[in-house]
């Protein structure tokens, strides 16, 4: 998702220029060609990695004030051995390494989804980073105390016990997590009201308790709620295909009536507004 304060000139136009001889909207009993084209486009865009530049001009998301990737660069410059968990296609780690004034002697990226493993390998291996396939349901394939820095941007779920195990004494976990009720305006548009247990998942207070239970000391925890806007239905479709845990099992076919209604709403009322939640976590494994 692109920032609404730092746009980049990439991505197709959200709405084609209308032909002056063509009606501005379809007749009630005729199909809307714009809607069909947007659905097809959103369904066709590749979803590998964490590059959100395709959304430029289609959707915006405000960025957290702490500037995670730049802050990570500073920590990489001070690290001897670094591990990036749930690295996606490696885009955030590559950016941070490019900004670091020096690099760790050892840098490893771990990812569980095979298409992302391939993409991260192609991007990071030329930069001297080892990319490791690491299944979410298995222990991390690293020895105890290997890394003095473990990082992650938007992990599927933080594996606190494993993070604490692979951190060296005095080592740091530095991450940006997705918070509770993130983009729930969109989630509940498709799924209806969610139970309290779902709405409260990923709460920073719960994550603090889990980190401390694993033996880590939380030294910083900051949370922000950030405005998002979806400017066309293609952006909605691509977002839900890319961030698969938002609406589990999402397909265009299964949700076509809701997609059509949302397209009409965006066309008549303007962007669909939602809010993401993010929190910055810095935790340390205590030294002996």
C-alpha positions in Angstrom: 0.0 0.0 0.0 1.4 3.4 -0.9 1.8 6.3 1.5 -0.6 9.2 1.0 2.2 11.5 1.9 5.0 10.1 -0.3 3.5 9.1 -3.7 5.6 7.6 -6.4 4.8 7.8 -10.1 4.0 4.1 -10.6 0.9 2.1 -11.4 -1.9 2.4 -14.0 -4.5 5.1 -13.7 -7.4 4.1 -11.5 -10.1 5.2 -14.0 -9.8 5.4 -17.8 -10.8 8.7 -19.4 -14.4 8.3 -20.7 -15.3 8.6 -24.3 -17.5 11.8 -24.6 -19.9 9.8 -26.8 -20.3 7.1 -24.2 -22.8 7.3 -21.4 -21.1 8.1 -18.0 -22.8 5.1 -16.4 -24.4 1.9 -17.7 -28.1 1.5 -18.0 -29.7 -0.5 -15.1 -30.0 -3.8 -17.1 -26.6 -3.5 -18.9 -23.3 -4.8 -17.5 -20.8 -2.2 -16.3 -17.6 -2.6 -18.5 -15.5 -0.6 -16.1 -16.5 -2.8 -13.2 -15.7 -6.0 -15.1 -12.3 -4.6 -16.2 -11.4 -3.6 -12.7 -12.4 -7.0 -11.3 -10.2 -8.7 -13.9 -7.3 -6.4 -13.2 -7.4 -6.9 -9.5 -7.6 -10.6 -9.9 -4.7 -10.8 -12.3 -2.0 -8.8 -10.4 0.7 -11.1 -8.9 0.6 -11.3 -5.1 4.1 -12.4 -4.3 6.3 -10.4 -2.0 5.6 -7.2 0.0 6.0 -4.6 -2.8 2.8 -2.5 -2.7 3.8 -0.1 -5.5 1.0 -1.4 -7.7 -1.5 0.4 -5.4 -0.2 3.8 -6.4 -3.2 5.9 -7.6 -5.5 3.1 -6.5 -5.2 3.1 -2.7 -3.4 5.0 0.1 -2.3 4.2 3.6 -0.8 6.6 6.1 2.6 5.5 7.4 3.5 5.2 11.1 5.4 8.0 12.5 8.4 5.9 13.6 9.7 5.0 10.1 10.3 1.3 10.6 12.6 0.6 7.6 14.9 3.5 8.2 15.0 2.7 11.9 15.9 -0.9 11.0 18.8 0.3 8.9 20.3 1.9 12.0 20.0 -1.3 14.0 21.5 -3.4 11.2 24.5 -1.1 11.2 25.2 -2.0 14.8 24.5 -5.8 14.5 27.0 -8.6 14.1 24.4 -11.3 13.1 20.9 -10.4 12.0 17.8 -12.4 11.2 14.7 -11.1 9.4 11.6 -13.2 10.0 8.6 -13.4 7.6 10.7 -11.4 5.1 8.1 -11.7 2.3 9.9 -10.9 -0.9 12.7 -9.3 1.0 11.8 -5.8 0.0 11.9 -4.1 3.4 15.2 -5.8 4.4 16.8 -4.9 1.1 15.8 -1.2 1.6 17.1 -1.2 5.2 20.4 -2.8 4.1 20.8 -0.2 1.4 20.4 2.5 4.0 22.7 0.9 6.6 26.2 2.6 7.0 27.6 -0.9 7.6 26.2 -4.4 7.3 26.2 -7.3 9.8 28.8 -10.0 9.2 25.9 -12.5 8.9 22.4 -11.6 7.6 19.7 -14.2 7.2 16.1 -13.9 6.0 13.5 -16.5 6.8 10.2 -17.0 4.9 7.6 -19.7 4.8 5.6 -19.2 1.6 7.5 -20.8 -1.4 6.7 -18.1 -3.9 8.1 -15.5 -1.5 11.1 -17.6 -0.8 12.0 -17.6 -4.5 11.4 -13.9 -4.8 13.4 -13.1 -1.6 16.3 -15.3 -2.8 16.5 -13.5 -6.2 16.4 -10.1 -4.5 18.6 -10.7 -1.4 21.2 -13.3 -2.4 23.1 -10.8 -4.6 23.2 -8.6 -1.5 25.0 -11.3 0.5 21.9 -12.4 2.4 21.2 -16.1 3.1 17.5 -16.9 2.5 16.1 -19.8 4.4 12.7 -21.5 4.0 11.2 -21.8 7.5 7.8 -23.3 8.0 5.6 -21.5 10.5 4.7 -24.7 12.4 8.3 -25.8 13.0 11.1 -24.5 15.2 13.4 -22.0 13.5 16.4 -23.8 11.9 19.0 -21.9 13.8 21.1 -22.6 16.9 20.4 -21.0 20.2 21.8 -17.5 20.7 22.9 -17.1 17.0 21.6 -13.5 16.4 22.1 -10.3 18.2 19.3 -8.7 16.1 16.0 -10.3 15.0 13.6 -8.2 13.0 10.2 -8.6 11.3 7.7 -6.4 9.5 4.2 -7.6 9.8 4.8 -11.2 10.9 1.9 -13.7 10.5 2.3 -14.2 14.3 5.3 -13.5 16.5 6.8 -16.7 17.7 8.1 -15.4 21.0 9.6 -18.5 22.4 11.6 -19.1 19.2 12.6 -15.4 18.9 13.9 -15.6 22.5 15.8 -18.8 21.8 17.7 -17.6 18.7 18.6 -14.2 20.2 22.0 -13.9 21.9 21.9 -12.6 25.5 21.6 -8.9 25.2 20.2 -9.2 21.7 17.2 -7.3 20.4 13.9 -8.1 18.7 12.8 -5.0 16.6 9.6 -5.3 14.6 6.5 -3.6 13.3 3.3 -5.7 13.9 -0.2 -5.5 12.6 -2.5 -4.5 15.5 -6.1 -5.4 16.5 -9.0 -4.6 14.3 -6.8 -3.6 11.4 -8.8 -2.7 8.3 -11.9 -4.0 10.0 -14.2 -1.7 8.1 -13.3 -3.7 5.0 -13.2 -7.1 6.9 -16.7 -6.6 8.4 -18.1 -5.2 5.1 -17.5 -8.7 3.7 -17.8 -10.9 6.8 -20.2 -9.0 9.0 -19.6 -8.2 12.7 -16.8 -10.2 14.2 -16.7 -11.6 17.7 -14.7 -9.9 20.4 -12.0 -12.6 20.4 -11.3 -11.8 16.7 -11.5 -8.1 17.2 -9.1 -8.2 20.1 -6.5 -10.4 18.5 -3.0 -9.0 18.1 -3.5 -6.5 20.9 -0.2 -5.0 21.9 -0.9 -5.6 25.6 -1.3 -9.3 24.9 1.8 -9.3 22.8 3.7 -7.7 25.6 2.6 -10.4 28.0 3.5 -13.1 25.6 7.0 -11.6 25.0 7.6 -11.4 28.7 6.4 -14.9 29.3 9.1 -16.1 26.8 11.7 -14.3 28.8 12.1 -11.1 26.9 12.1 -7.6 28.3 9.9 -5.2 26.3 11.7 -1.8 26.2 9.4 0.0 23.7 5.8 -0.5 22.5 4.1 2.2 20.5 0.8 1.9 18.6 -0.9 4.0 15.9 -4.2 3.9 14.0 -3.8 5.0 10.3 -6.2 6.1 7.6 -6.5 4.0 4.5 -8.5 4.8 1.3 -9.5 2.4 -1.5 -10.2 4.3 -4.7 -11.4 1.5 -6.9 -12.6 -2.1 -6.7 -9.5 -3.5 -8.3 -7.5 -2.2 -5.3 -9.9 -4.0 -2.9 -9.6 -7.2 -4.8 -5.8 -7.2 -5.0 -5.5 -6.2 -1.3 -7.7 -9.1 -0.2 -5.8 -11.6 -2.5 -2.5 -10.3 -1.2 -3.3 -10.1 2.6 -5.1 -13.4 2.7 -5.9 -13.5 6.4 -8.2 -10.5 6.1 -11.1 -12.3 4.5 -10.1 -16.0 4.6 -10.9 -17.9 1.4 -11.6 -14.7 -0.5 -12.3 -15.1 -4.2 -14.0 -12.8 -6.7 -16.6 -15.4 -7.5 -17.6 -16.0 -3.8 -18.0 -12.3 -3.0 -19.1 -10.9 -6.4 -22.4 -9.4 -5.1 -20.6 -7.5 -2.3 -17.9 -6.4 -4.7 -20.5 -5.1 -7.1 -22.2 -3.2 -4.4 -18.9 -1.8 -3.1 -17.9 -0.7 -6.6 -21.2 1.2 -7.0 -20.6 2.8 -3.6 -17.1 3.9 -4.4 -18.3 5.2 -7.8 -21.0 7.3 -6.3 -19.6 8.3 -2.9 -15.8 8.3 -3.3 -13.1 6.2 -1.7 -13.8 3.5 0.8 -12.2 4.5 4.1 -10.7 2.0 6.5 -8.0 2.2 9.2 -5.0 0.0 9.8 -3.4 -0.5 13.2 0.3 -0.9 13.7 2.6 -1.2 16.7 6.3 -0.9 17.0 8.0 -3.5 19.3 11.5 -3.5 20.7 12.2 -6.3 23.1 15.5 -7.5 24.5 16.8 -10.9 25.8 18.4 -10.0 29.1 22.1 -10.5 29.4 23.3 -12.9 32.2 
